[in-house]
Amino acid sequence: MAKPQNKVNREIEIWSRDKTPDVILGHAREMRKNPTKAEQLLWRALRGRNLSDLKFRRQQPMKGYILDFYCEAARLGVEVDGEIHLGERQKRYDQERTEYLAEYGIKILRFKNEEIINTIMEVLNTIEKEATKRIKR
């Protein structure tokens, strides 16, 4: 995946269904149909602008990746990490992905399934605080 060449490229609109390969769109649709328990719980709290009137999308294709949740106004992605994210290979992939998306001004917050299930209010407070901070810039 090519990285942006300069600041001008970084300002290009980064979300467009026209530019997203069908295979990624299809995968995102499938993931929406089969959410994990933690994703279901978090989506109930985020959907319909329930959190500070912030609009979130779920399983959002973005620059060749799929973000679990994305708030365009704050350029904030929220990732729900299950056991697969504990492996070293996956950790490296996640880090590279986070750094790549940061080049486009997108910040990624990561939460473990257990955090969402056991401390949903703390997770929501963290998301709200970061989103609000990013919008007020």
C-alpha positions in Angstrom: 0.0 0.0 0.0 1.5 3.3 -1.1 2.1 5.9 1.5 1.2 9.6 0.8 3.9 11.5 -0.9 3.3 14.9 0.7 1.0 17.0 2.8 -1.3 17.7 -0.2 -1.9 14.0 -0.7 -2.8 13.6 3.0 -5.6 16.1 2.7 -7.3 14.1 0.0 -10.7 12.8 1.0 -10.0 9.4 2.4 -13.4 7.7 2.4 -15.2 6.9 -0.8 -17.1 3.8 -1.7 -16.1 4.4 -5.3 -12.5 3.9 -4.5 -12.9 0.9 -2.1 -12.3 -2.5 -3.7 -15.4 -4.7 -3.7 -13.6 -7.4 -1.8 -13.0 -5.0 1.1 -16.6 -3.7 1.0 -17.9 -7.3 1.0 -15.7 -8.2 4.0 -16.9 -5.2 5.9 -20.5 -6.2 5.2 -19.8 -9.7 6.5 -18.2 -8.3 9.6 -21.2 -6.1 10.3 -23.4 -9.2 10.2 -21.3 -11.2 12.7 -20.1 -8.8 15.4 -18.4 -10.0 18.6 -20.2 -9.5 21.9 -17.9 -6.6 22.7 -18.6 -5.0 19.3 -22.4 -5.4 19.8 -22.1 -3.8 23.2 -20.0 -0.9 22.0 -22.2 -0.3 18.9 -25.3 -0.1 21.1 -23.6 2.7 23.0 -22.3 4.6 19.9 -25.0 4.2 17.3 -27.6 6.9 16.6 -25.3 9.6 17.9 -25.8 8.3 21.5 -22.4 9.5 22.6 -22.2 13.3 22.6 -24.1 13.5 19.3 -21.0 12.0 17.6 -21.8 10.0 14.4 -20.0 6.7 14.3 -19.9 4.1 11.5 -19.1 0.5 12.1 -16.8 -1.7 10.0 -15.7 1.3 8.0 -13.4 0.7 5.1 -10.5 3.2 5.2 -7.4 3.3 3.0 -7.5 -0.5 2.4 -8.3 -1.3 6.0 -11.5 -1.8 7.9 -12.0 0.1 11.1 -14.3 -1.4 13.7 -15.8 2.0 14.4 -15.0 5.4 12.9 -16.1 9.0 13.7 -15.3 11.1 10.7 -15.8 14.5 12.4 -13.1 13.6 14.9 -11.0 11.5 12.5 -11.1 8.8 15.2 -11.1 5.1 14.8 -12.0 2.7 17.6 -10.7 -0.9 17.4 -12.0 -3.8 19.5 -9.2 -6.3 20.1 -9.8 -10.0 20.7 -7.3 -12.7 21.4 -5.9 -12.6 17.9 -4.4 -9.3 18.6 -2.1 -10.8 21.3 0.3 -12.4 18.8 3.5 -10.7 17.9 2.8 -10.7 14.2 -0.7 -9.2 14.7 0.7 -6.6 17.1 3.2 -5.5 14.4 0.5 -5.4 11.8 -1.7 -3.3 14.1 1.1 -0.9 14.9 2.0 -0.4 11.2 -1.7 0.1 10.4 -2.1 2.7 13.2 1.0 4.6 12.0 -0.2 4.5 8.4 -3.6 5.9 9.3 -2.0 8.6 11.5 -0.4 9.9 8.3 -3.9 10.8 7.2 -4.7 12.4 10.6 -6.7 9.4 11.9 -6.1 8.5 15.5 -6.8 4.9 16.6 -8.0 4.0 20.1 -7.7 0.3 20.9 -9.7 -1.6 23.6 -9.7 -5.2 24.5 -12.9 -7.1 24.5 -12.8 -7.5 28.2 -12.4 -3.7 28.7 -15.6 -3.1 26.8 -17.6 -5.9 28.4 -16.4 -5.1 32.0 -15.9 -1.3 32.0 -18.0 0.1 29.1 -18.5 3.4 30.8 -14.8 4.0 31.1 -14.3 3.1 27.5 -17.1 5.5 26.4 -15.6 8.3 28.5 -12.2 7.7 26.9 -13.7 7.8 23.4 -15.8 10.9 24.1 -12.8 12.7 25.6 -10.6 12.0 22.7 -13.2 12.8 20.1 -14.1 16.1 21.7 -10.5 17.0 22.0 -9.9 16.3 18.3 -13.0 18.2 17.1 -12.1 21.3 19.1 -8.7 21.7 17.4 
